[in-house]
Amino acid sequence: QVRLAESGGNLVQPGGSLRLSCAASGSPVSFYDMGWYRQAPGKQRELVAFIRAAGGMFYVDSVKGRFTISRDVARNTVYLQMNSLRPDDTAVYYCNRYPSIVDYWGQGTQVTVSS
């Protein structure tokens, strides 16, 4: 059974940084393209970034140059380093395969950017 557990969310001031973690069990993160997604209040869930199993990353325009996705094969964990955070980054952040699989959504982790 695949389980994905997100952590690392917090309240942070604009311009601050956070690192989110996604611990996977039941499925090696190195075998699949893995993505980070987010859902802001009143909005649909959207893709933020993904990392390919073969290497290479993709970012949506709004986070390019500020966010970095990475993975640790030994820990079977995917990370999202978020710098220069803005209020419009406020959302619940989730990880999942890319494309996402409906049964793999976890609880997410709340990121709030506010002064």
N, C-alpha and C positions, 0 to 999 in steps of 0.2 A: 504494500500500500504506500503510495507516494504522499508525503506530507511536506509542506513548505511552511516554515515558521519565520515570520518577519520580526525584526526588533531594531531598536536604535532611534526610534522617533522621539521627538521632544519639542518643547517650546524653545524657540531660538529667535534672537533679534535679527532684523534685516541686515544682510551682509555677513551673517554667521555661517557656520559649517556644521554638518552632521554626517555621520557615516551609518548607513543602514546595512543590516545583515539579513540574509535569507539562508537559514540552515535547512538543507534538504535531507530527507531520509527516504529510502525506497527507490531512489533514482539518481544516478551519478550526474552531477551538473556538467561534467565534461562531455557527456554523450549527446547533449541536446542544446539547441539555442535557448538561452534563458533571458527573460526580460523583467524589467521593472515597469510597473504601471502605477497610476495614481487616479484617485477619484476625489475631486473637490466637491464641496457642498453644492447640491443642486445641479451637478454636472455628471456626464457619463464618464465611466472609467476610460482612461486613455493610456496609450503606450508612452513611456518616457525614454527607454533605452533598451537595447538588447545586445547580448554578446553571443557570437556564433560559436558553435562547438569547435569549428575549425580555426577559430581566432577571428579577430575583427569585431568592431563594435559599431553600433548605429545609435544616433541620438536624434530626438526631435529638435527642431530649430530653437525652441524656447529654452532648452537646457544646454545646448552646445557651448563648450568652453567653460561651463560651470560644473557640470556633473561628469563623473567618471564611473563606469561600470567595470567590475573585475570579478574574478573568481579564484577561489583557493581549492584546488582539487583535493588536497589532503584533508581539508576540513569539510569538503562537500558543501561549500558555502559560496553564495554570490553576494557581492557588496555593491553599494551605490554610495560613492563619495559625493557629497553635495556641498559646493562652495558658493559664496556670494548669493546666499538665499534671499529670496524676495517674497513679499506677502502673497503673491499669486502662486507661489509654490506650496501654499498651505493645502493639504490634502491627506487622505489616507493612502499610504503607499503599500503596494502588493508586489510580490514576485510570482512568476509563473513561467512555464515554458513559453517560447515564442514560435508560432502563434499559441495563444493561451488555450488551456484545456479546462473546461468548466468545472470539472471535479477537483481541480487542484488549487482552487482559490483558498487562501488562508484567511486569518483574521485581519491581516494588515497591521501597519504601524502608523500612528498619527504624527504628522509633522505640522507644526503650527509656527508660522513666521510672523511675528508681531512685536512691536515695540511696547 
